[in-house]
Amino acid sequence: MKKIVVSLMLAAVFASAFVVAVNACKTPGYWKNHPDAWPVSTITMGGVTYTKAEAIAILMTPPRGDATYILAHALIPAKLNDAMGYLPGTYADPISRADTFLSAHPLGTGDTLTAGERAFCIELALWLDNLNNKEA
């Protein structure tokens, strides 16, 4: 009886490890280098809709300290990971906050942010980046 229980436990561990490996979130680098893997042809950030090519161009643009680009580099993959079903619904709030922030502070306006706005933007980007670099 113990062998069966141990075998079932091991099978459950390996099965759950396989599911996690298959459902691993993808990083910004993955998404910008694998356009064929995108589950959508457009992506909306801050109320602006970008084509896949435009979004990849954003991912390829060095932020050069612009917090709005830093946030976009984390938001695009988070939205793609969400569209792939890699994220549980609890992650909708930071994605929504990032969209709201970019609505008020469009991409490329990082030099107009107050110190507090910049700190908030960077904090959101770091949170989303951690999300993109974890396994769901």
LINBELMO-V432430 format. One record per residue. N is the residue number from 1. RES is the residue in three letters. D_CENTER is the distance of its C-alpha to the mean C-alpha in Angstrom with 1 decimal. Layout:
N;RES;D_CENTER + N;RES;D_CENTER
This chain:
1;MET;45.1 + 2;LYS;43.1 + 3;LYS;42.2 + 4;ILE;40.7 + 5;VAL;38.7 + 6;VAL;37.4 + 7;SER;36.6 + 8;LEU;34.7 + 9;MET;32.7 + 10;LEU;31.9 + 11;ALA;31.0 + 12;ALA;28.6 + 13;VAL;27.0 + 14;PHE;26.6 + 15;ALA;25.4 + 16;SER;22.6 + 17;ALA;21.7 + 18;PHE;21.5 + 19;VAL;19.3 + 20;VAL;16.7 + 21;ALA;17.0 + 22;VAL;16.6 + 23;ASN;13.6 + 24;ALA;11.6 + 25;CYS;7.9 + 26;LYS;7.6 + 27;THR;7.1 + 28;PRO;7.3 + 29;GLY;11.0 + 30;TYR;11.0 + 31;TRP;9.6 + 32;LYS;12.0 + 33;ASN;14.8 + 34;HIS;14.6 + 35;PRO;15.0 + 36;ASP;17.1 + 37;ALA;14.4 + 38;TRP;12.5 + 39;PRO;13.4 + 40;VAL;14.1 + 41;SER;16.2 + 42;THR;15.1 + 43;ILE;12.1 + 44;THR;13.1 + 45;MET;12.1 + 46;GLY;14.7 + 47;GLY;17.1 + 48;VAL;17.2 + 49;THR;16.6 + 50;TYR;15.9 + 51;THR;17.0 + 52;LYS;15.0 + 53;ALA;17.3 + 54;GLU;16.7 + 55;ALA;12.9 + 56;ILE;13.5 + 57;ALA;16.2 + 58;ILE;13.9 + 59;LEU;11.8 + 60;MET;15.3 + 61;THR;16.7 + 62;PRO;17.3 + 63;PRO;16.5 + 64;ARG;20.0 + 65;GLY;19.4 + 66;ASP;18.2 + 67;ALA;15.8 + 68;THR;14.7 + 69;TYR;13.5 + 70;ILE;12.0 + 71;LEU;9.9 + 72;ALA;9.3 + 73;HIS;8.2 + 74;ALA;5.2 + 75;LEU;5.0 + 76;ILE;5.7 + 77;PRO;3.5 + 78;ALA;1.7 + 79;LYS;5.4 + 80;LEU;6.5 + 81;ASN;5.8 + 82;ASP;7.4 + 83;ALA;10.0 + 84;MET;10.8 + 85;GLY;11.7 + 86;TYR;9.8 + 87;LEU;9.1 + 88;PRO;12.3 + 89;GLY;13.2 + 90;THR;13.4 + 91;TYR;9.7 + 92;ALA;10.8 + 93;ASP;12.5 + 94;PRO;10.1 + 95;ILE;8.2 + 96;SER;11.9 + 97;ARG;13.0 + 98;ALA;10.8 + 99;ASP;12.3 + 100;THR;15.6 + 101;PHE;15.5 + 102;LEU;15.0 + 103;SER;17.7 + 104;ALA;20.0 + 105;HIS;19.1 + 106;PRO;18.3 + 107;LEU;16.6 + 108;GLY;19.2 + 109;THR;21.0 + 110;GLY;19.9 + 111;ASP;23.6 + 112;THR;24.7 + 113;LEU;22.6 + 114;THR;24.7 + 115;ALA;24.1 + 116;GLY;22.9 + 117;GLU;20.4 + 118;ARG;19.1 + 119;ALA;18.9 + 120;PHE;17.0 + 121;CYS;14.5 + 122;ILE;14.1 + 123;GLU;13.8 + 124;LEU;11.0 + 125;ALA;9.1 + 126;LEU;10.3 + 127;TRP;9.3 + 128;LEU;5.6 + 129;ASP;6.3 + 130;ASN;8.5 + 131;LEU;6.3 + 132;ASN;4.6 + 133;ASN;8.3 + 134;LYS;10.0 + 135;GLU;11.7 + 136;ALA;11.5
